[in-house]
C-alpha cells in the first residue's frame, strides 16, 4: 500500500483523491459507519462551498492563519473549488452575499459523486476503523474484525477538530500526537454561540432574530444579525466576531445601523413627551420588539432624554458569559501548530506522516472559508504525500 488517509471528512477525501490521481494505491480509514457526516450536516442548511471573493480579501478572513494558508489557497481557492464541484457534475451558483452553493442546495449529490470518483480511482474505503496510534512504521486500528496494523509508505491524518463528536470530530487524536512530540495548541470553540443569563422578561423573545444590527468588539465590526436563545446569543453576526469575543472583548450593538445618532435623537425628540418608551422607539425609529427588549435588558436605567437614548441605541453593551461548550461549536481553532509541520504539512516529529483540515491550528469564519481551507490543505498534504512515496508502486 502506498498511502493511508485517516479521516473521511472533506480534507481526508480530498487527500485521497489527490493521491489516487497521482497513481498511488490508497486506503481511506474512517471511524464512523460512513464518511462525510459533518459535510452532510452542513448541507442541511445549504452547503456553503466557498465564497466568490477577491483572493487577497478571501485569504485575509483567516486572520492569524492567513500567511500560513495563503500559498495553499492560491493553489486551490474559491475558483478552483467551484470548478472542482463542476467536474463532479455539481452545478453551483453565487448568492447575493457572494456565498457559493450547489444549485440543489444539498450535500448528498456532491458526496455521492465524490465517492464514486474515489472508488473508480481505486481508493479502498474502510469504515468503522478507529485509529489507535502509531508503533514505529505501523499504524494501528480497532476494526469490526479485530485489531489491524498497516504499514503505509505515507500517512495523511485528517481527523477533524474538537467539535461535533457525534459526527466523528472528537479530538481524541490529540493525545496520540502529543505523545509523539507534535506541538499542539489547545482547542478553542469557533463559530459558536455565547452564553448569557437573561431576565425572565426576555423569555418571550427566545428564537427571535435581531436584525439589522451592527455588532462591534475591540475594533472588529460586522453588519448582520443574530438570534436570542435561552442559552444566550448565536448566529452569523456572533460567529463573525467569535475570535475577539472568545478572548474577552466586549460586545457592543448598534441597534439602528441605518441612522445616525443625531437623526435618531431628532426623531425621538419629535415624539409626544407623554408617550411610553416603547411607543416612542417604535414610532420614531421603527424599532422591533426584540430590540426594545434588548435596550431594557442591557440599559434599564437609560434616561428618556432623546440624546442619551439615541447614544444608547448606537452603542449598547451586551455582556456575555463566555462561549458555549466546545462540542456545540461549528468548528474549532487549535490543533497541530505550524511550527510542527514542514511546507508540505508533514509532521516534523513523524517523517512520512502529514496532517490536513481542521486538525491544524487555523481559524475560519462561516461563509465557505472553513470548507475551502479543508479542501486546500487536504489537496496540499495529498500532493506532498504522493511525492514522499516516490514513483507509484
Buried (B, 14 or more C-beta within 10 A) or exposed (E): BBBBBBBBBBBBBBBBBBBBBBBBBBBBBBBBEBBBBBBBBBBEEBBBBBBBBEEEEBBEBBBEBBEBBBEBBEEBBBEBBBEBBEEBEBEBEBEEEBBBBBEBEBBBBBBBBBBEBBEEBEBBBBBBBBBBBBEEEEBBBBBEEEEBEBEBBBBBBBBBBBBBEEBBBBBBBBEBBEEBEBBBBEBBBBBBBBBBEBEEEBEEBEEBBBBBBBBBBBEBBBBBBBBBBEBBBBBBBBBBBBBBBBEEBEBBBBBBBEBEBEBBBBBBBEBEEEBEBBEBBBBBBEBBEBBBBBBBBBBEEBEEEBBBBBBBBBBBEBEBEEBBEBBBBBBBBBBBEBEBBEEEBBBEEBEBBBBBBBBBBBBBBBBBBBBBBBBBBBBBBBBBBBEBBEEEE
